Amino acid sequence: MKKFERFIHNILKSKIKKTLVIILTAIAFFASLLMFPSKLVLAKMLPGKSDNTYSIYVDTPTGSSIEQTKQVTSCITNILTKEKEIKNMSIFYGQGIPLDYAGLVKGASMKRSENVAEISVNLTDKHTRDEPSFLMTQRLRPIINKECKDIVKGTSIKLIEQPSGPPTLASIVVEVQGDSIPESRKISVEVANILSKTEGLVDIDVMADDIYEEYKLIPNIDKVSRSGLSIKQINNIFYLAFEGMVIATKNSENHSDQIPIFLILSEKTKRLKDSSEDAIRSKITSLNLMNQKGMMVPLNEVVDIKKVKSEPMIMHKDLKRVINVIAETDMVSQVYPLLDAREKMIEHFSKDYIIEKAKFSTYMFDLYLTNKKTGEKFLLRWDGEMKVTLDTFRDLGAAFIAALVLIFFLLVIYYKSFSISGIILIGSFLSLIGVIVGHWVADLVTEQTFFLTATSLIGFIALMGISSRNSLLLIDFAMSLMGEHGMEKKEAIAVAAATRAKPIMLTAVAIILGSALLASDPIFGGLGVALISGTVAAVFVSLLFVPVLMDNAKAINGDKFKDTLIDKEHPNDISITR
């Protein structure tokens, strides 16, 4: 380590070299921070998770028949059957998949209509599969939408992966809150249109029923009573003909329970020629009921047909009416599409609404809209994984600041010096250079985007203790050389750096080897990369940048160690192990 000692000593003797080290370190720090706005490094709470299953949600327009839903679903399954990595599929028509991790918050259990279907796709084991499930969905999404989405106009097809963290309704959710349902629906459609034109967003959908015209079959009470029929008879024949019902049971020696006999009209018989009132009247004319006197009464004689608007489901959250507009991110961070879409919304809605931005808070991206003509107020609230990401980074940021403050005060108590404590903290904080650059390098060498995630921040917080320890031991050793052996300051710093270089590097190698196992993990890869690259940066900072700061600090003078460990019998005997 003699060469390294002379190298450090030469730097400390030259003001130009010391200034150059400080400038280069500052440039490296700010250049690494610029990787976020330049999108060289993207931040996200958690990356995609490779699993053995994913789901496909099919939502045809409200009021669509089960046959139309089946047409779209059949198109999707025909594409999926060509995939070698898919083992099998399960299709659920008119309902959601039995609750899974993703479906817990996506409302799968509430689906009970003919215009919905869900496909559960089971894949080969992820450990033997080359393509992760999140890359497969990314590849299949444009193919499926191109070939199947236009079969029934207005269909929404969403590929849903199992979340790697807290399940949310979607990556990005815009809650449109307001008392006026028609205007809220209008705003939500406009929001969806803006999101659909935002780069990086896919699977955009408005979670509200479409309003359409429908026909109601209303029994005429007067005619029913005069005809000697009952309302129950009319209800039963409609269910029997078009929905089906149990009309009898059968006993069997092979079954302990009675076997129900289910009766329904054939598909061809119950199908209408078109969606007009005449087609409905013609169909129910063929249905007759027997009254109490044994006479057959045509059904159309006692039923009125009325054309009405459908009644959409009204959703509430926190006792407020809300319409959710959802979107998924296509392997990009949620931050950049959100900021892009938000600016477009401000520009778009400013024509008809007075817009107020939310003050800095948990919901700092919210927009408050006030109609310029009517004065009605609406709120665009951002939620979903984006909200969880902000909360997570906020909490981890608070934990990081708390760790900094705690370390700083402990060092002040130990050294009784703010400058020495500041040097240690600055040296520790600069390991962030390695964390950011490490994620940039990992993104270059990996097939998919490598995000700076919540686990990356956990790794950075852990690095604070490791980096602080390196600087602390370096400063203590240099001060002991000055105090115990009367060594000149620059020489003591150079000797301390050279002597501590080997144990610092051995510690770094141990951390790097231990973290290498995490680097390939899809969830904790960020933690592994942060520890590896951050440790490398911490070594350079501790052995190059911290000695320069030590040389400029007046508080580092060796007084702390004077007359404490000097051998009184041999005061001039100096022995340094390197």
Residue, then its C-alpha position, 0 to 999 in steps of 0.5 A: m500500500k506504499k504506492f497508494e499512500r504516496f498517491i494520496h499524499n501527492i493529492l493532499k500536497s497539491k491544492i489543484k489536485k484537491t480542488l480537482v477531486i472535489i469538482l469531479t465528485a460534485i460533477a459525478f453527483f449532479a450528473s447522476l441526479l440528472m439521470f432522472p429528468s433525462k429518463l436514463v434511470l426510471a423510478k417505480m415502486l416495484p418492477g414487473k413480477s414473473d409469475n405462472t399465471y395472468s388474467i385477461y379481462v374482456d369488457t364489451p359495451t354495456g348491454s352486449s349479449i353473451e354471444q358478442t362477448k364469446q366472439v371476442t373471447s374466442c378471438i383471444t383464445n385462438i391467439l393464446t393457443k399458439e403460445k407454447e409456454i401456455k399450459n391451459m386456460s379457463i374462461f369465465y363468461g358473465q362473471g369474474i375469476p374466483l378471487d385471486y391476489a389481483g382480483l381482490v381490489k379489481g372488483a372481480s366478484m362484482k361482475r355479473s353481466e353478459n358483457v363481461a368475461e375473464i380468462s385465466v391463463n396458466l403458464t409453464d414454470k417460471h424457473t424453466r421459462d425464458e420469457p417472464s410473464f410480464l414481458m409476455t403480456q407486453r408482447l401479446r397486448p398489441i396483437i390481441n387488441k389489433e385482432c380482437k378489439d374491433i369485433v365488437k366496437g367499444t370493447s375493452i381488453k385488459l391483460i392483468e398480471q399478478p402484482s409484485g407488491p400491494p394490489t391496486l385497482a390499476s397502475i394509474v387511477v383518476e377518480v372523477q368526483g362530483d355530484s352531477i353524474p352526467e357531467s362527471r361521465k363527460i369529464s371521465v370520457e375526456v380524461a380517458n381520451i387524454l390517457s389513451k393519447t399519452e405515451g406509455l399507457v395501455d388498457i385505458d378504461v372508464m369504470a362506468d356503465d354505458i347508457y343505452e336504450e332498452y325495452k322494459l316489459i311491464p305487466n298491465i295490472d288491469k289487463v292481468s286481473r281481467s284475464g284471470l292471470s297472476i303476475k307470478q305466472i308472467n314472471n315465470i314464463f319469461y324466466l322459463a323461456f329466456e333464462g331457464m328454470v327448474i320445472a321438476t326433479k328426477n329420482s335416480e338410484n345412482h344419486s342421493d339427491q334429486i336431479p333437477i330438470f331444467l327447461i329453456l327455449s332453444e337458442k334459435t327459438k329465443r333469439l330476436k330478429d333485431s333489437s326493435e320493439d316489433a321484434i320483441r312484440s312478435k316474439i312474446t305473441s307466440l307465448n300463451l298463458m292459461n288462466q283460471k278458466g282454462m283459456m289461453v291468453p297471449l302474453n302480448e295482451v297483458v304486457d306493455i313494452k316501454k322504451v327507456k334509458s338504462e340505469p347505470m351503476i353509481m359508485h361511491k368512495d368516502l361518501k362521494r360519487v366517483i367514476n374511476v378511469i384506469a390505465e396500466t403502464d407498458m413497462v415504464s415508470q408511472v411518474y412520467p406518463l402521469l405528469d404528461a397527462r396531467e399537463k394535457m388535462i390542465e390545458h384541455f379543461s381550462k377552456d370550460y373550467i376554472i382549475e386549481k392545483a392541489k397544494f403539497s400534500t399526499y394528493m399533490f397531483d389533484l386538480y379541482l375543477t369549477n364549471k365556469k357557467t354553472g359553478e359546479k365543482f369536480l375533483l380529479r384525484w390520482d390514485g392507484e399504484m402511482k399513489v402507493t409509489l408516492d407514499t412509499f417513496r415519501d415514507l422511505g425518504a422520511a426514514f432516510i432523513a431520520a437515519l441521517v439526523l440520528i447518525f449526525f447527532l451520534l457523531v457530534i456527541y462522539y467527536k464534539s465537532f459538527s465539521i467532522s460529523g458533516i464530512i462523514l455524512i457527506g461521504s456516506f450520502l455520495s454513495l448515491i452516485g453508485v446507486i444511480v449509476g448502477h441502475w443505469v448500467a443494469d438497465l443497459v445489460t438487462e432485457q427489460t427496463f431496470f427500475l430504481t424501486a422501493t427496494s433500491l432505496i432500502g439498499f441506499i439507506a442500509l449503505m449509509g451505515i456501511s459508508s459512515r463506518n468506513s469514514l469514521l474508522l479512517i478519521d479515527f485512525a488519522m487522528s490517533l496517528m496525529g495525537e499519539h505519534g505526533m505525525e504531520k496531518k497530511e502524512a497521517i491522512a495518507v497513512a490512514a487511507a493506505t492502512r484502512a484501504k485493505p479492510i475497506m475493500l475486503t468489507a466491500v467484496a463481502i457485501i458485493l458477493g453477498s448482494a450478487l444473489l439478490a441482483s437477479d431477483p425480479i423484486f429485490g434486484g434493486l436492493g442487490v444492485a444498490l448495495i453492489s454499486g453503492t458499495v463500490a462508490a462508497v470505497f472510492v469516496s472513502l479513500l479519495f474524497v473523504p481524505v481531501l475533506m479531512d485535510n481541509a477540516k481544522a477540527i481534525n488535529g489529533d487532540k482527541f487521542k493525545d496522551t491516551l495510548i502513548d507508551k510512556e517507557h518508549p514514547n518515540d517507538i512508533s509501530i504502524t501495521r499496513 
